[in-house]
Amino acid sequence: IDGVNMNRAFPGRRDGSVSLMIAHFVHHKILPLADVVLDIHSGGKTMMFSPFACYHRIPDAEVMERAKQAMLAFGAPISLELVELDAEGMLDTEVEEMGKIFVGCELGGGGTSTPETVLITEIGVRNLLAHFEIIDEKPLSCEDRGLPPTRLLHMPDSDCYLISNDAGIYETLIDLDEPVKKGDAVGQVHFPEKLERQPVVYCAGRDGTLIGRTHKALVGIGDFLGMIATEM
């Protein structure tokens, strides 16, 4: 609406644009009433993720452990611990600085949903409500649903991210959930306006599994290309 990413707008401004006003209202009126916040995301139109729930590594060990247990209760195929590299202005940061429990999710993307991602979301929300005894149910684990147990992964540093240094057409060379070794080619940027120029190859910065990638072909400098997580 106003060109502002609301998840980078916190704590917002009462007299700002609409996104800043919403962020201000959430920060001052809603978050003080909450004990736990579940932030349900997908990759939007430009990114695609393997469905995961996550918590952040934060200084408060007690709150972090409670967030980890809540994430595990959600029951996503992947349960991810991550270090947020640029946390300024995020809802996550506001919640955690208030000493409250924050659980995030990335559930697919590409500007759409699938029966799988909708089911993961519906079960995950009920699981979290059950975990905090808001509803009288037992959380359903992946095993309870006849699925493999959740994979425990983490993203400890910036080597987990692939960011474009070029503007061009991006070609994905491996798909989500595929293993990679440090130095493996993950994708390459082509330059259709300069056919004599060789594509620039982007390689994994560490061993792990590709759990996120760009969903668009046309990329610019600074755009997200991929995300690699490692076993805990």
VONUBA-793759 format. One record per residue (C-alpha): residue number from 0; residue in three letters; x, y, z. Coordinates in Angstrom, 2 decimals. Example, Ala and Ser with C-alpha at 12.3 -4.5 7.8 and 13.67 -1.06 7.14 Angstrom:
2
+-----+-----+---------+---------+---------+
|   i |  aa |       X |       Y |       Z |
+-----+-----+---------+---------+---------+
|   0 | ala |   12.30 |   -4.50 |    7.80 |
|   1 | ser |   13.67 |   -1.06 |    7.14 |
+-----+-----+---------+---------+---------+
***
This chain:
232
+-----+-----+---------+---------+---------+
|   i |  aa |       X |       Y |       Z |
+-----+-----+---------+---------+---------+
|   0 | ile |    0.00 |    0.00 |    0.00 |
|   1 | asp |    2.68 |    2.47 |    1.05 |
|   2 | gly |    5.87 |    0.72 |   -0.06 |
|   3 | val |    6.82 |   -0.12 |    3.54 |
|   4 | asn |    7.68 |   -3.64 |    4.71 |
|   5 | met |    5.71 |   -3.78 |    7.95 |
|   6 | asn |    8.03 |   -6.44 |    9.36 |
|   7 | arg |   10.78 |   -3.82 |    9.20 |
|   8 | ala |    8.61 |   -1.01 |   10.54 |
|   9 | phe |    8.41 |   -1.78 |   14.27 |
|  10 | pro |    7.79 |   -0.15 |   16.68 |
|  11 | gly |    6.03 |    2.01 |   14.08 |
|  12 | arg |    4.71 |    5.54 |   14.29 |
|  13 | arg |    1.30 |    6.75 |   15.32 |
|  14 | asp |    1.43 |    9.55 |   12.73 |
|  15 | gly |    3.19 |    7.57 |    9.97 |
|  16 | ser |    1.96 |    5.85 |    6.83 |
|  17 | val |   -0.57 |    3.02 |    7.12 |
|  18 | ser |    2.05 |    0.27 |    7.67 |
|  19 | leu |    3.79 |    2.33 |   10.35 |
|  20 | met |    0.45 |    3.02 |   12.07 |
|  21 | ile |   -0.46 |   -0.69 |   12.06 |
|  22 | ala |    2.97 |   -1.58 |   13.48 |
|  23 | his |    2.52 |    1.08 |   16.17 |
|  24 | phe |   -0.91 |   -0.33 |   17.11 |
|  25 | val |    0.38 |   -3.92 |   17.24 |
|  26 | his |    3.37 |   -2.88 |   19.36 |
|  27 | his |    1.46 |   -0.76 |   21.87 |
|  28 | lys |   -1.97 |   -2.41 |   22.03 |
|  29 | ile |   -1.70 |   -6.08 |   21.03 |
|  30 | leu |    1.74 |   -7.35 |   22.06 |
|  31 | pro |    1.37 |   -6.30 |   25.73 |
|  32 | leu |   -1.65 |   -8.65 |   25.93 |
|  33 | ala |    0.18 |  -11.66 |   24.46 |
|  34 | asp |    2.27 |  -14.35 |   26.14 |
|  35 | val |    3.31 |  -16.01 |   22.87 |
|  36 | val |    3.35 |  -14.80 |   19.27 |
|  37 | leu |    3.13 |  -17.09 |   16.23 |
|  38 | asp |    4.16 |  -15.29 |   13.05 |
|  39 | ile |    2.88 |  -17.21 |   10.00 |
|  40 | his |    4.77 |  -16.41 |    6.81 |
|  41 | ser |    5.46 |  -17.77 |    3.37 |
|  42 | gly |    7.96 |  -16.63 |    0.78 |
|  43 | gly |    5.40 |  -14.39 |   -0.89 |
|  44 | lys |    5.65 |  -14.09 |   -4.67 |
|  45 | thr |    9.44 |  -13.89 |   -4.81 |
|  46 | met |   10.70 |  -16.73 |   -2.56 |
|  47 | met |    9.99 |  -20.41 |   -1.95 |
|  48 | phe |   10.74 |  -22.29 |    1.27 |
|  49 | ser |   10.59 |  -25.84 |    2.52 |
|  50 | pro |    7.91 |  -25.60 |    5.23 |
|  51 | phe |    9.54 |  -24.88 |    8.58 |
|  52 | ala |    8.90 |  -23.43 |   12.01 |
|  53 | cys |   11.69 |  -21.55 |   13.75 |
|  54 | tyr |   12.92 |  -19.82 |   16.87 |
|  55 | his |   15.81 |  -17.42 |   17.38 |
|  56 | arg |   18.99 |  -17.78 |   19.37 |
|  57 | ile |   18.65 |  -14.97 |   21.92 |
|  58 | pro |   20.50 |  -14.02 |   25.14 |
|  59 | asp |   17.61 |  -15.00 |   27.45 |
|  60 | ala |   18.17 |  -18.77 |   27.78 |
|  61 | glu |   14.87 |  -19.45 |   29.57 |
|  62 | val |   12.72 |  -17.67 |   26.99 |
|  63 | met |   14.74 |  -19.25 |   24.18 |
|  64 | glu |   14.15 |  -22.76 |   25.55 |
|  65 | arg |   10.41 |  -22.10 |   25.88 |
|  66 | ala |   10.36 |  -20.82 |   22.29 |
|  67 | lys |   12.21 |  -23.94 |   21.15 |
|  68 | gln |    9.68 |  -26.23 |   22.84 |
|  69 | ala |    6.81 |  -24.24 |   21.29 |
|  70 | met |    8.43 |  -24.55 |   17.85 |
|  71 | leu |    8.77 |  -28.32 |   18.30 |
|  72 | ala |    5.13 |  -28.54 |   19.36 |
|  73 | phe |    4.09 |  -26.79 |   16.11 |
|  74 | gly |    5.19 |  -29.95 |   14.30 |
|  75 | ala |    6.51 |  -28.62 |   10.98 |
|  76 | pro |    8.59 |  -30.91 |    8.73 |
|  77 | ile |   11.63 |  -28.77 |    9.62 |
|  78 | ser |   12.31 |  -27.15 |   13.00 |
|  79 | leu |   14.95 |  -24.45 |   12.63 |
|  80 | glu |   17.13 |  -22.50 |   15.03 |
|  81 | leu |   18.44 |  -19.33 |   13.45 |
|  82 | val |   20.51 |  -16.28 |   14.23 |
|  83 | glu |   18.82 |  -13.18 |   12.78 |
|  84 | leu |   21.50 |  -11.20 |   10.96 |
|  85 | asp |   19.52 |   -7.97 |   10.69 |
|  86 | ala |   16.83 |   -7.87 |   13.37 |
|  87 | glu |   16.15 |   -4.13 |   13.50 |
|  88 | gly |   12.51 |   -3.16 |   13.02 |
|  89 | met |   11.17 |   -6.72 |   13.03 |
|  90 | leu |    8.12 |   -8.01 |   14.89 |
|  91 | asp |   10.34 |  -10.86 |   16.12 |
|  92 | thr |   12.67 |   -8.42 |   17.86 |
|  93 | glu |    9.86 |   -6.48 |   19.51 |
|  94 | val |    8.33 |   -9.66 |   20.93 |
|  95 | glu |   11.64 |  -11.05 |   22.20 |
|  96 | glu |   12.71 |   -7.75 |   23.76 |
|  97 | met |    9.45 |   -7.82 |   25.74 |
|  98 | gly |   10.51 |  -11.20 |   27.15 |
|  99 | lys |    7.77 |  -13.05 |   25.28 |
| 100 | ile |    7.87 |  -16.28 |   23.27 |
| 101 | phe |    8.19 |  -15.93 |   19.51 |
| 102 | val |    7.72 |  -18.72 |   16.96 |
| 103 | gly |    8.09 |  -17.98 |   13.26 |
| 104 | cys |    7.16 |  -19.99 |   10.17 |
| 105 | glu |    7.95 |  -20.03 |    6.48 |
| 106 | leu |    5.37 |  -22.21 |    4.76 |
| 107 | gly |    6.04 |  -22.44 |    1.04 |
| 108 | gly |    5.77 |  -19.35 |   -1.15 |
| 109 | gly |    5.59 |  -18.44 |   -4.79 |
| 110 | gly |    2.45 |  -16.38 |   -4.22 |
| 111 | thr |    0.30 |  -19.45 |   -3.60 |
| 112 | ser |   -0.61 |  -22.17 |   -1.13 |
| 113 | thr |   -0.77 |  -25.94 |   -1.43 |
| 114 | pro |   -2.87 |  -28.55 |    0.38 |
| 115 | glu |    0.33 |  -29.55 |    2.22 |
| 116 | thr |    1.19 |  -26.05 |    3.47 |
| 117 | val |   -2.40 |  -25.33 |    4.50 |
| 118 | leu |   -2.58 |  -28.60 |    6.45 |
| 119 | ile |    0.78 |  -27.95 |    8.14 |
| 120 | thr |   -0.47 |  -24.51 |    9.16 |
| 121 | glu |   -3.83 |  -25.68 |   10.49 |
| 122 | ile |   -2.32 |  -28.52 |   12.52 |
| 123 | gly |    0.55 |  -26.32 |   13.71 |
| 124 | val |   -1.76 |  -23.60 |   15.04 |
| 125 | arg |   -3.87 |  -26.16 |   16.93 |
| 126 | asn |   -0.70 |  -27.82 |   18.23 |
| 127 | leu |    0.55 |  -24.52 |   19.60 |
| 128 | leu |   -2.81 |  -23.78 |   21.25 |
| 129 | ala |   -2.71 |  -27.25 |   22.80 |
| 130 | his |    0.92 |  -26.84 |   23.89 |
| 131 | phe |    0.00 |  -23.74 |   25.90 |
| 132 | glu |   -3.21 |  -25.40 |   27.20 |
| 133 | ile |   -5.43 |  -22.86 |   25.47 |
| 134 | ile |   -7.42 |  -25.75 |   24.02 |
| 135 | asp |   -7.86 |  -29.18 |   25.61 |
| 136 | glu |   -6.12 |  -31.32 |   23.00 |
| 137 | lys |   -2.89 |  -33.26 |   22.63 |
| 138 | pro |   -0.47 |  -31.84 |   20.05 |
| 139 | leu |   -0.06 |  -34.06 |   16.99 |
| 140 | ser |    3.59 |  -34.77 |   16.20 |
| 141 | cys |    4.82 |  -35.60 |   12.72 |
| 142 | glu |    5.02 |  -39.25 |   13.80 |
| 143 | asp |    1.40 |  -39.15 |   15.01 |
| 144 | arg |    0.44 |  -38.18 |   11.45 |
| 145 | gly |    2.47 |  -41.00 |    9.89 |
| 146 | leu |    5.26 |  -38.66 |    8.75 |
| 147 | pro |    9.02 |  -38.66 |    9.38 |
| 148 | pro |   10.04 |  -36.83 |   12.56 |
| 149 | thr |   10.74 |  -33.12 |   12.28 |
| 150 | arg |   14.28 |  -32.35 |   11.10 |
| 151 | leu |   16.28 |  -30.26 |   13.57 |
| 152 | leu |   18.34 |  -27.74 |   11.58 |
| 153 | his |   20.09 |  -24.48 |   12.32 |
| 154 | met |   21.47 |  -21.45 |   10.52 |
| 155 | pro |   24.30 |  -20.05 |   12.63 |
| 156 | asp |   25.81 |  -17.36 |   10.40 |
| 157 | ser |   25.83 |  -15.45 |    7.12 |
| 158 | asp |   27.40 |  -18.37 |    5.22 |
| 159 | cys |   23.90 |  -19.88 |    5.19 |
| 160 | tyr |   22.61 |  -17.21 |    2.78 |
| 161 | leu |   23.20 |  -16.68 |   -0.92 |
| 162 | ile |   22.73 |  -13.06 |   -1.98 |
| 163 | ser |   23.06 |  -11.82 |   -5.55 |
| 164 | asn |   25.90 |   -9.52 |   -6.53 |
| 165 | asp |   24.58 |   -9.34 |  -10.08 |
| 166 | ala |   21.52 |   -8.27 |  -12.06 |
| 167 | gly |   20.26 |  -10.78 |  -14.60 |
| 168 | ile |   18.28 |  -14.00 |  -15.06 |
| 169 | tyr |   18.73 |  -16.54 |  -12.27 |
| 170 | glu |   18.83 |  -20.26 |  -13.02 |
| 171 | thr |   18.33 |  -22.62 |  -10.07 |
| 172 | leu |   20.65 |  -25.63 |  -10.31 |
| 173 | ile |   19.37 |  -27.63 |   -7.34 |
| 174 | asp |   15.92 |  -27.89 |   -5.80 |
| 175 | leu |   14.68 |  -27.47 |   -2.25 |
| 176 | asp |   15.53 |  -30.15 |    0.31 |
| 177 | glu |   18.57 |  -31.31 |   -1.67 |
| 178 | pro |   21.87 |  -31.68 |    0.22 |
| 179 | val |   24.82 |  -29.48 |   -0.71 |
| 180 | lys |   28.51 |  -29.39 |    0.12 |
| 181 | lys |   30.48 |  -26.20 |    0.61 |
| 182 | gly |   31.49 |  -25.00 |   -2.84 |
| 183 | asp |   28.69 |  -26.79 |   -4.72 |
| 184 | ala |   27.00 |  -24.73 |   -7.43 |
| 185 | val |   23.49 |  -23.76 |   -6.28 |
| 186 | gly |   22.51 |  -21.44 |   -9.13 |
| 187 | gln |   23.81 |  -19.03 |  -11.73 |
| 188 | val |   22.95 |  -15.60 |  -13.10 |
| 189 | his |   22.76 |  -15.15 |  -16.88 |
| 190 | phe |   23.11 |  -11.86 |  -18.76 |
| 191 | pro |   20.80 |  -11.92 |  -21.81 |
| 192 | glu |   21.78 |   -8.39 |  -22.83 |
| 193 | lys |   25.46 |   -9.40 |  -22.97 |
| 194 | leu |   25.50 |  -12.81 |  -24.62 |
| 195 | glu |   29.29 |  -12.91 |  -24.68 |
| 196 | arg |   29.42 |  -12.78 |  -20.87 |
| 197 | gln |   29.63 |  -16.08 |  -19.02 |
| 198 | pro |   27.05 |  -16.73 |  -16.27 |
| 199 | val |   28.12 |  -16.07 |  -12.69 |
| 200 | val |   27.85 |  -19.20 |  -10.56 |
| 201 | tyr |   26.73 |  -18.97 |   -6.92 |
| 202 | cys |   28.05 |  -21.67 |   -4.60 |
| 203 | ala |   27.11 |  -22.98 |   -1.17 |
| 204 | gly |   29.02 |  -21.35 |    1.66 |
| 205 | arg |   28.69 |  -24.42 |    3.89 |
| 206 | asp |   27.53 |  -28.02 |    3.95 |
| 207 | gly |   23.82 |  -28.48 |    4.54 |
| 208 | thr |   20.41 |  -28.61 |    2.90 |
| 209 | leu |   18.85 |  -26.00 |    0.62 |
| 210 | ile |   15.64 |  -24.96 |    2.40 |
| 211 | gly |   14.93 |  -21.67 |    0.62 |
| 212 | arg |   15.45 |  -20.20 |   -2.84 |
| 213 | thr |   14.31 |  -17.33 |   -4.99 |
| 214 | his |   11.10 |  -17.98 |   -6.89 |
| 215 | lys |   11.68 |  -15.32 |   -9.52 |
| 216 | ala |   13.93 |  -15.40 |  -12.55 |
| 217 | leu |   14.78 |  -11.70 |  -12.80 |
| 218 | val |   17.13 |  -10.81 |   -9.94 |
| 219 | gly |   18.98 |   -7.67 |   -8.95 |
| 220 | ile |   21.97 |   -6.82 |   -6.81 |
| 221 | gly |   21.22 |   -7.64 |   -3.17 |
| 222 | asp |   18.37 |  -10.05 |   -3.92 |
| 223 | phe |   17.92 |  -13.28 |   -1.97 |
| 224 | leu |   18.98 |  -16.36 |   -3.96 |
| 225 | gly |   19.08 |  -19.21 |   -1.47 |
| 226 | met |   19.26 |  -20.38 |    2.13 |
| 227 | ile |   21.16 |  -23.37 |    3.51 |
| 228 | ala |   20.62 |  -24.97 |    6.91 |
| 229 | thr |   22.75 |  -27.57 |    8.67 |
| 230 | glu |   21.92 |  -30.45 |   10.99 |
| 231 | met |   21.94 |  -29.60 |   14.70 |
+-----+-----+---------+---------+---------+
***
